[in-house]
Every structure is written in structure tokens, then in C-alpha cells.
Amino acid sequence: MTDSPIALPDSRTLFISDLHMGTPDCQAALLDSLLRRVRPRRLYLVGDIIDLIAMRKRAVLPTAQQRLVARVLRLARSGCEVIYIPGNHDAALRKLCGLKLYNVRIERRMIHVTADNRRLLVSHGDEFDTHVRMAPWMMALGDGMHQFVLSLNRWCNHGRRLLGMPYWSLAAALKNQVGAARRYVEQFEQAALHQAAREGLDGYIGGHIHKAGFATGPGVLYCNDGDWVEHCTALMEDGEGRLSLIDWQGRVIDKEPAVEPRPMIEPSLARA
């Protein structure tokens, strides 16, 4: 990994997901800070932008979240193409797919064409949940523990702000130590890679699992842009089509790996 600054003005496309606005865990101020520096020509909102599920119990919309909404709408009015792909926490908005509201397109999924002509499937990723083999009780336990750790994460970073220290994700650090979480991520990546290959595409971009990163399969690339409650990362495409993960300060934290070519199919086998 590298920690070097990225050429922010050269942002062709920005992918962000899992803001979970409407909850106290949304790091809206950090994303607003990034969007003040990055001016993409196209912005994908890749699901779980608004947490409609959590808002049924309690809605939290502080000034930072309202300011972030206003900034995204200003981007849409100023010529940036904004595409909203609803996820499982804002699934009610899937009824609006195909419409354009406040200059924001709402779509169920997209095929994004990079500057170097690669075709990448973009979706939230919850459609791959059925491919992940994990006992229901473990899923329920993991969700409960996740919420508890997120609350600790809020208090941890409140203390760090008082001490003048930057944001740091306690939740992400703990998750990286759990073997079950790593297996879940691996199964999710394989399901997404398989779907992209089956559709004859060059790769996949999504969110959902709150784990930013890249993975590869024969001829296909997997990209996860992360989230804005734990990792605070985004996926950025530059003017030449290269993909990088950046943090809330705009620093490059990972770059897309090389993809091995698809295996050649012999003509005799193809006709069989």
C-alpha cells in the first residue's frame, strides 16, 4: 500500500457507498471534507446512502449530514452526473429506479465504462448475500456485535477529536482480527467476481460489506469502495481509467492490481 497524495483534480469518477445517513454513525463531515477537494465528473452513490431501516426507530440528521446532502445536490446542478443505486437499507427507493430527481438518476444497477474502455458492473452488493455461507445465529450475533463496536467507535473518535487526533476506525481494526469476518468477505468477493465473469464484463464495483479493497479472478477485477461509518473510503477513477482507493483526506491507500488474462478456450471445446 501507498500513503501518497492523489492527484485530486484528475477525478473522472468517484464511487461512494454505505453512508447510513440518518444514524449517528454516519461520518458525514469527513465525506464533506473529501468532496470539497475532489470534483468528479461522475459520482456514483452505491447504496445504503440513507438508512431508512434505522430511521424507523430513530432518525438522526445533524447539521453535518444536511450539509452533505446540499453539497451532493450542488454537484448535480453544476454538471456532475450523479447516479444513485439504492441498497438494502434504502431499498424503498428502488421503486423510483429509472427516474431522475433533482438531477440525480436512480438506477438498480449500472454498467460503468472506464476511460480505458473496461466495462464494470456497479451494484450495491446485497444480491450476493445468498452466496455467503454463514449460520443465521452467527449472522445475528455478528450484527449485534457490530452495532456495539460502532458505538464504541463513536466514543473513541470523540475522545480523539478532543485530543486533536485524526479519525481512526476501531471497528475496522477489530473486524480485521475476526476469522469469520474474513471468510465472509472472501465469499462475497468470489460471488461478485463470478457474476461479472458470467455477464462477460471486466469487473465489479460495489459496497455493502463495509470492507474496502480489491480482488481478482481470471480476467475480472473486484472493487469495493468501503463505507462512511467505519473505513471512510471511496473508489476513484482517474482520467486514464486507473482505479484507486482513497481515504477521507484524499490519500491513496490502495491501487487496483493487475488482472491475469482470461484463459483461452480452444475452438474445438467452444463448439462442443
Buried (B, 14 or more C-beta within 10 A) or exposed (E): EEEEEBEBEBBBBBBBBBBBBBBBBBBBBBBBBBBEBBBBEBBBBBBBBBBBBBBEEEEBBEEBBEEBBEBBBEBBEEEBBBBBBBBBBBBEBBEBBEEBEEBBBBBEEBEBEBEEEBBBBBBBBBBBBEEBEEEEEEBEEBEEBBEEBBEEBBEBBEEBEEEEEEBEBBBBEBBEEEEBBEEBBEBBBBBBBBBBBEEEBBBBBBBBBBBBBBBBBEBBBBBBBBBBBBBBBBBBBBEEBBBBBBBBBBBBBBEBEEBEEEEEEEEEEEEE
